[in-house]
Amino acid sequence: MELKDIRREYSKGGLRRKDLCDNPIDQFNLWLQQAVDSGLTDPTAMTVATVDESGQPYQRIVLLKNFDKQGFVFYTNLGSRKAQQIESHSKVSLHFPWHPLERQVHITGVAEKLSMVENMKYFSSRPKESQIAAIASKQSSRISARGILEGKYLELKKKFEKGEIPVPSFWGGYRIRPESIEFWQGGEHRLHDRFLFTKETDGWDIDRLAP
């Protein structure tokens, strides 16, 4: 297999400054809605990149659960590797790879924990099976066999068969307050269109970047 020969042309259309919203959150909302409307699989899936204390980067895919002009929200186990790294280094980046639309969105920002009220509101909206799984899995810890995890899940499922499941203290969400948001649209001959929104005290600066 010759990887160097795997290529395709990007031809779905360009991106011009006049077509951009003045606020990147509005632009993101537009693109996300188009991704949903197109039938794209997992349109809310995003890569979250963090670094550990040695500077080693880590990436994983999570699901965006909310966004507004304050930032982008996801939930996780607060004892997980990503949460521990955020605790030490709150600067993170997000990446949305909408390949079928020949689009990408890259976000940099600072992570902050959500309030208990926000955590409770979302946790209670989850399917009961997902609530149980959140308690059963000590995320990022080593386990000797999948059966241990499945056994814990079944034990908790029986325990909470008739009652409500309390929000575990080790589970919650983060809001990424954006400092920059880049929109990338594939272009013919690798002449892609890139626009970078950078947060300033009085709004957002917009720059076109070379591909």
DADAFEN-V672171 format. One record per run of one state. SS is the DSSP state (H for helix, E for strand, - for the rest). FROM is the first residue (numbers start at 1). LEN is the number of residues. Records with the same first field share a line. If there is no record, write none. Layout:
# DADAFEN-V672171
SS = FROM-LEN ; FROM-LEN
This chain:
# DADAFEN-V672171
- = 1-2 ; 6-11 ; 20-4 ; 38-7 ; 52-5 ; 64-2 ; 69-2 ; 78-3 ; 89-2 ; 102-1 ; 114-2 ; 126-2 ; 137-9 ; 160-11 ; 186-2 ; 191-2 ; 201-2 ; 210-2
H = 3-3 ; 17-3 ; 24-14 ; 81-8 ; 99-3 ; 116-10 ; 128-9 ; 146-14 ; 188-3
E = 45-7 ; 57-7 ; 66-3 ; 71-7 ; 91-8 ; 103-11 ; 171-15 ; 193-8 ; 203-7
